[in-house]
C-alpha cells in the first residue's frame, strides 16, 4: 500500500540531520575509546589460574626477568628481617647496669619478630644483645627486686636506614625468560608458575620505554573495533529499522544506553570491581519495552562486544552476557505489569548462574575452578536489573516514548479523562469501546501493536466532549440540530472535533503517539453526509471540497490505518437495517474500498494481505456482536 521513499533524494535539511545522527555514533565511539582503562595497555591478554589459555601459543619477544610474587617477597623480607637488630642508645644520665626499654618498645620488637637489638657503645660502635637480656621496668623489678627506669631509646633514623639497606639486597626477581622461549600453549591450563611468568611479562610491557612503542597501535586497534561494532549496528538499522535511524531521539536513546553500560564497566575495572555487577540486561529490557525484540538483541550484542574489548576473560564474559540478553528479551515479550520485571531479574540471575557454572566445568572439568563470589555478583546484578523500572519512566519523559505499562494505565476506563467522556458523551464512549475491541483484534491478526491501537481507539473521539449533542450517537433519538444548519456549517462542527480532541489531549498530557490517533483517524477524508447533501441541494455548482474535508494528516502506521477502518465501520454498522453476514460483509468491504480509493492508506506500510485479514476480522467480529437472538416465550396464564 505504501510507496517506499527510502531511495528518494534527500533535501538539504534532511542530509544535515542524517549527518548529525551518524555523527552521534562517531562521537560515541571516540568517547568510549577515551573511557577505556589505559593500564596494561600493551599487554591485553586476560587469564586466570586454573583456566585454559584462550589465545594462540605465546612466546617471549624479548628477554625479561621473572618477578617474585608479593607473597614470596613478603616471606623473604620476613626471613631477612628476622636477622636484623634495631638500633638503640642509652638515655643520658641514666644507670647502665641493666638494659631497660619501655613496654611499648618490647611489644613492638616482639611483633616485628626481632630477637636481638644493637645498643650503641662508646663512640659509634654497636654491640648486639639477645632480647632475653633486655628488660622492661616491670620485668626488671620482678628480677632484681627494685625499681629500674627505662634507659634505652630507639634510634629511629638509623634503624630505618639500616632496614632499607638490608631490604635493598633482596632481589625482586628469580630467573629469566629468554627471547623466543615458549611461555604457554593454546588450551594449556594456567598454573601458578605460568601465571607468575605471565604477570612478569605484563610488568615488562608496562615499562614506559617498551609500552610507548605499542600504545599507539593498541589504541588504534580499540578504535577500529569500537567503530566496527557501531557500524554494524548502524547498518542493521538502515537495512531492517530505517524508521529508527531517521528519528534523532531514537538514535540518542541507543547511544545513551551504550554509553551508560560501557562507562559503568570502565569504572568497575578502574576500582577493581567485578564487571558482572554491571546490569547489562538494562539494554535489552529498555529497548524491548519501547521498540522490538530484534533491535533489543542487536543493540545488546553491540554493547557486550564493545565491553569485551577491555574486560577480563572476554570469551566467558561474552558468552554469559549473550545468554542474559536472550533471557531478558524472551521473558519480557510485552511488559504490561511491574511484576514482570522482577520475574525477568530472577530468570537472569538463574541464567547467569547456570551459564557460569557450565562454562567453568567445560573449560577446566574441576569444581575448584568455580569462584563462589561470582554467584553473589550475579545476585546483586539481578537486584540492579529491577532498577531498570526507574529508567523506563525517565526515558519516557525525556524522549516522549511510551511503554506498554503506560498504555495499560491509559487504557483504564476509570481514568479521569475517559470517565469524563463516559459522563458527557455516553454514546461516543460506547462507540470508542467497540472501536477499541475491533481494532485490537485486527491488530493481533496482522502482528501490529494491539495494546497501542486499543488505547488510541479509546481516546480518538475525545474531542466530542466539547459539543456532544451535535453527534448522533449522543442524541438518544432526539432531533439532530445539525440538520437545521447549512451543510457547510454542520460539516465545520463535525470536523472541529479532531482539533478539539488534540487540544484536550495536550491539556491532559497524553503521549504524542496517542494524540496521533486523534489527529489521523479521519485522515483528510470527506464528511460524506453533508457533502452529498450540499451537492444534491446545489446541482451544477462547483463545490469546494476543502470545506467538507478533515485537515489530516493521513495515518502513517498500521495501527493508525486499523483505527481509521474500525472507526468508520463501527459507525456504518449502526446504520444497517438488518444484520446478516451478507449485509455486514458488504458494509465492511464498501467502507474499506472507499478509503483505499480515497488514498487514506497511501502512507502506511499495510500490505494487501494485511487488508484482507483485517476485513475478515471485522466481518467475523461484527457478525458475532449482532448475532440473532431467539425471542423468549411468554408465560401463559
C-alpha positions in Angstrom: 0.0 0.0 0.0 2.8 2.4 0.8 5.3 3.6 -1.8 8.8 3.3 -0.4 10.6 6.6 -0.3 13.8 5.3 1.2 15.7 5.9 -2.1 14.2 9.3 -2.9 16.7 12.2 -2.9 17.2 13.8 0.5 16.6 17.5 0.9 19.4 19.7 2.2 17.9 19.8 5.8 17.4 16.0 5.8 21.0 15.5 4.7 22.2 17.7 7.6 20.0 15.8 10.1 21.3 12.4 8.8 24.9 13.6 9.1 24.2 14.7 12.7 22.6 11.4 13.6 25.6 9.5 12.2 27.9 11.9 13.9 26.3 10.9 17.2 27.7 7.4 16.7 31.1 8.8 15.8 31.2 10.9 19.0 30.1 7.9 21.0 33.0 5.8 19.5 35.5 8.5 20.4 34.2 8.8 24.0 34.2 5.1 24.5 37.9 4.7 23.4 38.8 7.6 25.7 37.0 5.9 28.6 38.8 2.6 28.2 41.3 1.9 31.0 44.9 2.6 29.9 46.7 0.5 32.4 48.4 -2.6 30.9 47.6 -1.2 27.6 50.2 -3.0 25.6 49.6 -6.4 27.2 45.9 -7.1 26.6 45.7 -10.8 27.4 43.3 -12.0 30.0 43.9 -15.1 32.1 43.1 -16.8 35.4 44.8 -19.5 37.4 43.1 -22.9 36.7 41.5 -21.6 33.4 42.7 -22.6 29.9 44.8 -20.1 27.9 42.4 -18.9 25.2 44.9 -17.4 22.8 47.5 -18.8 20.4 50.8 -20.1 21.7 52.7 -17.3 23.4 56.5 -16.9 23.1 58.7 -14.2 24.5 59.5 -11.4 22.1 62.4 -10.2 24.3 64.4 -11.2 27.4 62.6 -10.4 30.7 63.0 -11.3 34.3 60.5 -13.4 36.3 59.3 -11.3 39.2 58.6 -12.8 42.6 55.1 -12.8 43.8 54.0 -10.5 46.6 53.7 -13.5 48.9 57.3 -14.6 48.0 58.7 -11.2 48.6 56.9 -10.8 51.9 58.2 -14.1 53.1 61.8 -13.4 52.1 61.6 -10.0 53.7 60.4 -11.5 56.9 63.2 -14.0 56.9 65.8 -11.3 56.2 64.4 -9.0 58.9 64.5 -11.8 61.4 68.3 -11.4 61.4 68.1 -7.7 61.7 68.8 -5.9 65.0 67.2 -2.5 65.6 69.5 0.2 67.0 69.1 1.7 70.5 71.1 4.1 72.6 71.3 4.9 76.3 69.5 7.9 77.6 71.9 10.4 79.1 72.0 10.5 82.9 70.5 7.0 83.4 72.1 4.0 85.1 73.5 1.4 82.7 73.9 -1.7 84.9 71.0 -3.3 83.1 69.3 -2.5 79.8 65.7 -1.4 80.1 63.2 -0.4 77.4 59.6 0.7 77.6 56.8 -1.9 77.5 55.7 -0.4 74.1 59.2 -0.9 72.6 59.3 -4.5 73.8 55.9 -5.3 72.3 57.0 -3.7 69.0 60.2 -5.8 68.8 58.3 -9.0 69.5 55.6 -8.2 67.0 58.2 -7.5 64.3 59.9 -10.8 65.0 63.2 -9.3 66.2 65.2 -11.5 68.6 68.2 -9.2 69.0 68.9 -5.5 69.3 72.0 -3.4 68.8 73.0 -1.0 71.6 75.3 1.9 71.0 78.6 1.7 73.0 81.2 4.4 73.3 81.6 6.4 70.1 79.8 5.0 67.1 80.2 1.3 67.9 77.3 -1.0 68.5 77.0 -4.3 70.3 74.2 -6.8 69.8 72.3 -8.4 72.7 69.7 -11.1 72.7 66.2 -9.9 73.5 66.2 -12.2 76.6 68.8 -9.8 78.2 66.6 -6.8 77.8 64.1 -5.8 80.4 61.1 -3.6 80.8 60.6 -1.7 84.1 58.2 -4.4 85.3 60.4 -7.4 84.4 63.4 -5.6 85.9 61.6 -5.1 89.2 60.5 -8.7 89.2 64.0 -10.0 88.5 66.1 -7.6 90.7 63.6 -6.6 93.4 63.9 -2.9 93.0 62.6 -0.3 90.6 64.5 0.4 87.4 63.7 3.2 85.0 63.9 3.0 81.2 67.4 3.8 80.0 67.2 2.7 76.3 65.5 4.6 73.4 65.4 3.6 69.8 67.5 5.4 67.2 64.6 5.5 64.6 66.5 7.2 61.8 69.5 4.8 62.0 67.2 1.8 62.4 65.1 2.7 59.3 68.3 3.4 57.3 69.8 0.1 58.2 66.5 -1.7 57.3 66.3 -0.1 53.9 69.9 -1.1 53.1 69.2 -4.7 54.2 66.0 -5.0 52.2 67.7 -3.4 49.2 69.9 -6.5 49.0 66.8 -8.6 48.3 66.3 -9.3 44.6 62.7 -8.9 43.3 63.3 -11.4 40.5 64.1 -15.1 40.2 65.4 -16.3 36.9 65.0 -15.0 33.3 62.9 -15.9 30.3 64.9 -15.8 27.1 63.7 -14.3 23.8 61.9 -16.9 21.7 61.2 -19.1 24.7 57.7 -20.7 24.8 55.6 -19.3 27.7 52.2 -21.1 27.3 50.4 -23.1 24.5 46.8 -22.6 23.4 44.4 -24.5 25.6 47.0 -25.1 28.3 45.8 -24.6 31.9 47.3 -21.6 33.5 49.3 -22.9 36.5 50.7 -20.8 39.4 54.1 -20.8 37.8 52.8 -19.9 34.4 50.7 -17.2 35.9 53.8 -15.7 37.6 55.6 -15.7 34.3 52.7 -14.0 32.5 52.5 -11.4 35.2 56.2 -10.7 34.8 55.7 -10.3 31.1 52.8 -7.9 31.8 55.1 -5.9 34.1 57.8 -5.8 31.4 55.2 -4.4 28.9 54.3 -1.7 31.4 57.9 -0.4 31.1 57.5 3.0 29.6 60.2 2.6 27.0 58.5 -0.6 25.7 54.9 0.4 26.3 55.1 3.6 24.2 56.1 1.5 21.1 52.9 -0.4 21.2 50.5 2.0 22.9 49.5 3.8 19.6 48.7 0.5 17.8 46.7 -0.7 20.8 44.6 2.5 20.9 44.2 2.2 17.1 43.0 -1.4 17.4 40.5 -0.4 20.1 39.2 2.4 17.9 38.8 0.2 14.9 36.9 -2.5 16.9 34.5 0.0 18.5 33.9 1.7 15.1 33.3 -1.7 13.5 30.7 -2.8 16.1 28.9 0.5 16.0 28.9 0.5 12.1 27.4 -3.0 12.1 24.6 -1.7 14.4 24.0 1.3 12.1 23.9 -1.0 9.1 21.3 -3.2 10.8 19.2 -0.1 11.5 19.4 1.1 7.9 18.5 -2.4 6.5 15.8 -3.5 8.9 14.8 -0.5 11.0 15.1 2.6 8.8 12.5 4.4 10.8 14.7 4.3 13.9 17.8 5.7 12.3 15.6 8.6 10.9 14.5 9.6 14.4 17.1 11.7 16.2 15.6 10.9 19.7 15.8 7.2 19.0 19.5 7.4 17.9 20.4 9.4 21.0 18.5 6.8 23.1 20.5 4.0 21.7 23.8 5.8 22.1 23.0 6.8 25.7 22.3 3.1 26.6 25.7 2.0 25.2 27.5 4.9 26.9 26.0 4.2 30.3 26.9 0.5 30.3 30.4 0.9 28.9 31.1 3.8 31.4 29.9 1.6 34.3 32.1 -1.2 33.1 35.2 1.0 32.9 34.5 2.4 36.4 34.3 -1.2 37.7 37.6 -2.1 36.1 39.3 1.0 37.5 38.2 0.2 41.0 38.9 -3.5 40.7 35.2 -4.5 40.9 33.6 -7.4 39.1 32.1 -6.4 35.7 29.4 -9.0 36.5 27.9 -6.4 38.9 27.0 -4.3 35.9 23.4 -4.9 34.8 23.9 -5.3 31.0 20.3 -6.6 30.9 19.2 -2.9 31.0 19.9 -2.6 27.3 17.7 -5.4 26.0 15.0 -4.6 28.6 14.8 -0.8 27.8 15.0 -1.4 24.1 12.3 -4.1 24.1 9.9 -2.0 26.2 10.0 0.9 23.8 10.8 -0.9 20.5 11.1 -4.5 19.4 13.0 -7.7 20.3 15.2 -7.9 17.3 16.6 -4.4 17.8 16.9 -5.1 21.6 19.1 -8.1 20.9 21.2 -6.4 18.3 21.9 -3.4 20.5 22.7 -5.7 23.4 25.2 -7.7 21.3 26.8 -4.5 20.2 27.2 -3.2 23.8 28.6 -6.5 25.0 31.1 -6.8 22.1 32.4 -3.3 22.9 32.7 -4.2 26.6 34.5 -7.4 25.8 37.5 -5.4 24.4 38.6 -4.4 27.9 37.0 -6.9 30.4 38.9 -9.8 31.9 38.2 -13.3 30.3 36.3 -11.8 27.4 35.1 -15.1 25.9 33.5 -16.1 29.2 32.0 -12.6 29.7 30.6 -12.5 26.2 29.0 -16.0 26.5 27.3 -15.2 29.8 26.1 -11.7 28.7 24.6 -13.1 25.4 22.6 -15.6 27.5 21.5 -12.7 29.7 20.2 -10.7 26.7 18.3 -13.6 25.2 16.7 -14.4 28.5 15.8 -10.8 29.1 14.1 -10.4 25.7 12.3 -13.8 25.9 10.9 -13.3 29.4 9.8 -9.7 28.7 8.0 -10.1 25.4 5.4 -7.5 26.3 5.8 -5.7 29.7 2.4 -4.7 31.0 2.9 -5.4 34.7 5.7 -4.3 37.1 5.9 -7.8 38.5 7.2 -9.0 35.1 10.5 -7.1 35.7 11.0 -8.9 39.0 10.4 -12.2 37.3 12.8 -11.3 34.5 15.5 -10.4 37.1 15.0 -13.8 38.6 15.4 -15.5 35.3 18.5 -13.5 34.5 20.1 -14.5 37.9 19.4 -18.2 37.2 20.7 -17.9 33.6 23.9 -16.3 34.7 24.4 -18.9 37.4 23.9 -21.8 35.1 26.0 -20.3 32.3 28.9 -19.5 34.5 28.9 -22.9 36.2 28.6 -24.7 32.8 31.4 -22.8 31.2 33.7 -23.3 34.2 33.1 -27.0 34.1 33.6 -27.1 30.3 36.9 -25.2 30.5 38.5 -26.9 33.5 36.5 -30.0 34.5 37.0 -29.4 38.2 34.9 -27.9 41.0 37.7 -25.8 42.3 37.6 -23.6 39.2 34.3 -22.1 40.4 34.6 -18.8 42.3 31.6 -18.8 44.7 31.7 -15.0 45.0 30.6 -14.8 41.4 27.1 -16.0 42.4 26.9 -13.0 44.8 27.8 -10.8 41.9 25.0 -12.3 39.8 22.5 -11.8 42.7 23.4 -8.1 43.0 23.2 -7.7 39.3 19.7 -9.2 39.4 18.7 -6.7 42.0 20.1 -3.8 39.9 18.2 -5.1 36.9 15.0 -4.3 38.8 16.2 -0.7 39.0 15.5 -0.5 35.2 11.9 0.4 36.1 13.1 3.9 37.1 15.0 4.3 33.8 11.8 3.3 31.9 10.0 6.2 33.5 12.9 8.6 33.0 13.3 7.8 29.3 9.6 8.0 28.7 9.7 11.6 30.0 12.9 12.6 28.3 12.3 11.1 24.8 8.5 11.0 24.9 8.5 7.3 24.3 5.6 5.2 25.5 5.8 1.8 27.2 3.3 -0.9 27.5 2.8 -0.1 31.2 1.8 3.4 30.3 -0.6 2.2 27.7 -2.2 -0.1 30.2 -2.6 2.8 32.6 -4.1 5.0 29.9 -6.5 2.3 28.8 -8.0 2.1 32.2 -11.6 3.3 31.6 -11.8 4.6 35.2 -9.2 7.2 34.4 -10.4 10.8 34.8 -10.5 11.7 31.1 -12.3 8.6 30.0 -14.7 8.9 32.9 -15.5 12.5 31.7 -16.1 11.1 28.2 -18.5 8.5 29.5 -20.5 11.1 31.5 -20.7 13.9 28.9 -20.8 11.8 25.7 -22.0 8.3 26.7 -22.8 7.3 23.1 -19.3 8.3 22.0 -17.8 6.4 24.9 -19.6 3.2 23.9 -18.6 3.7 20.3 -15.0 4.1 21.3 -15.2 0.9 23.3 -16.5 -1.0 20.3 -13.8 0.5 18.1 -11.1 -0.4 20.5 -12.3 -4.0 20.5 -12.5 -4.3 16.8 -9.1 -2.5 16.2 -7.2 -4.6 18.8 -8.5 -7.9 17.3 -7.4 -6.8 13.8 -4.0 -5.6 15.1 -3.4 -9.0 16.7 -4.2 -10.7 13.4 -1.6 -8.8 11.3 1.0 -8.5 14.0 0.5 -4.8 14.8 0.6 -3.4 18.4 -2.8 -4.3 19.7 -2.4 -2.5 23.1 -1.4 0.7 21.3 -4.3 0.7 18.9 -6.7 -0.2 21.8 -5.5 2.8 23.8 -5.6 5.1 20.8 -9.2 4.0 20.0 -10.4 4.9 23.5 -9.2 8.5 23.0 -9.7 9.0 19.3 -13.1 10.8 19.7 -12.3 12.7 22.9 -12.9 16.0 21.1 -16.6 15.3 21.1 -16.7 16.2 24.8 -16.8 19.8 23.7 -20.2 19.5 21.8 -21.5 16.0 22.5 -25.1 16.7 21.3 -24.0 17.5 17.8 -23.1 13.9 17.3 -25.8 11.4 16.6 -24.6 8.7 19.0 -25.3 11.0 21.9 -28.7 12.3 20.8 -30.8 9.4 22.3 -33.3 9.6 19.4 -33.8 13.3 19.8 -33.7 15.9 17.0 -30.4 16.4 15.3 -29.5 20.2 15.5 -27.1 19.8 12.6 -29.9 19.1 10.1 -31.2 22.6 10.6 -27.9 24.2 9.7 -26.3 24.9 6.4 -24.4 21.7 5.4 -21.1 23.7 5.3 -21.6 24.9 8.9 -22.6 21.4 10.0 -19.5 19.9 8.4 -17.3 22.5 10.1 -18.7 21.5 13.5 -18.2 17.8 12.8 -14.6 18.4 11.5 -13.8 20.5 14.6 -13.9 17.5 17.0 -10.5 16.5 15.7 -8.9 19.8 16.6 -10.8 19.9 19.9 -9.6 16.4 20.7 -6.0 17.4 20.1 -6.4 20.4 22.5 -8.0 18.2 25.2 -5.3 15.5 24.8 -2.5 18.0 25.1 -4.1 19.7 28.1 -4.3 16.3 29.8 -0.7 15.5 28.8 -1.5 12.5 26.7 1.6 11.0 24.9 2.2 12.1 21.3 1.6 8.6 20.0 -1.9 8.7 21.3 -2.5 12.2 20.0 -1.5 10.9 16.6 -4.6 8.6 16.6 -6.8 11.6 17.4 -5.4 13.7 14.5 -5.3 11.0 11.9 -8.4 8.8 12.5 -10.3 10.6 9.7 -7.2 11.4 7.6 -8.3 14.0 5.0 -11.5 12.3 4.1 -14.8 13.9 3.3 -17.6 14.5 5.7 -19.6 12.5 3.2 -23.2 13.0 4.6 -23.1 16.8 4.5 -21.0 16.9 1.3 -23.6 14.8 -0.5 -26.4 16.8 1.0 -24.9 20.1 -0.2 -24.2 18.7 -3.7 -27.8 17.5 -4.1 -29.1 20.8 -3.0 -26.9 22.7 -5.4 -26.8 20.7 -8.6 -24.3 22.0 -11.2 -22.4 24.1 -8.7 -18.6 23.6 -8.4 -18.3 22.6 -4.8 -15.2 23.4 -2.8 -14.3 20.1 -1.2 -11.9 21.6 1.3 -15.0 22.8 3.2 -16.0 19.3 3.8 -12.6 17.6 4.3 -10.9 16.8 7.5 -7.5 18.6 7.8 -5.5 15.4 8.0 -2.8 14.2 8.3 -3.3 10.7 7.0 -2.3 7.7 9.1 1.3 6.6 8.6 1.3 3.4 10.7 -0.6 0.1 10.6 -2.2 0.9 13.9 -3.5 4.3 12.6 -4.9 2.6 9.5 -6.6 -0.1 11.5 -8.2 2.6 13.8 -9.5 4.6 10.8 -11.1 1.4 9.3 -12.6 0.3 12.6 -14.0 3.8 13.4 -15.8 4.1 10.1 -17.0 0.5 10.0 -18.4 0.6 13.6 -20.3 3.7 12.8 -21.5 2.3 9.5 -22.7 -0.9 11.1 -25.1 1.0 13.4 -27.0 2.3 10.3 -27.7 -1.1 8.8 -31.4 -2.0 8.6 -30.7 -5.7 9.1 -27.7 -7.6 10.5 -26.8 -10.6 8.3 -23.4 -11.8 7.3 -24.0 -10.6 3.8 -25.1 -7.1 4.8 -22.2 -6.8 7.2 -19.7 -8.1 4.7 -21.0 -5.6 2.1 -20.7 -2.7 4.5 -17.2 -3.6 5.6 -15.9 -4.1 2.0 -17.6 -0.9 0.7 -16.1 1.2 3.5 -12.6 -0.1 3.3 -12.6 0.0 -0.6 -13.8 3.6 -0.5 -11.0 4.6 2.0 -8.4 2.9 -0.2 -9.7 4.6 -3.3 -9.6 7.9 -1.4 -5.8 7.3 -0.8 -6.2 7.3 3.0 -3.7 4.4 3.5 -1.1 5.5 0.9 1.4 6.4 3.7 1.0 3.3 5.7 3.0 0.0 5.4 -0.1 -2.1 5.1 0.1 -5.0 2.6 -2.8 -6.3 0.6 -2.7 -9.4 2.8 -3.0 -7.2 5.8 -6.1 -5.5 4.4 -7.7 -8.8 3.6 -7.0 -10.2 7.1 -8.5 -7.0 8.6 -11.6 -7.3 6.5 -12.1 -10.9 7.7 -11.7 -10.0 11.4 -14.1 -7.1 11.2 -16.8 -9.2 9.5 -16.5 -12.0 11.9 -16.5 -9.7 15.0 -19.5 -7.7 13.8 -21.4 -10.8 12.9 -20.7 -12.1 16.5 -21.7 -8.7 18.0 -25.0 -8.5 16.1 -25.9 -12.2 16.2 -29.5 -13.2 16.1 -31.2 -13.9 19.4 -34.2 -16.1 19.9 -37.3 -14.5 21.3 -38.3 -15.7 24.7 -41.9 -17.2 25.0 -44.4 -15.5 27.3 -45.8 -17.4 30.2 -49.4 -18.5 29.6 -51.8 -17.6 32.5 
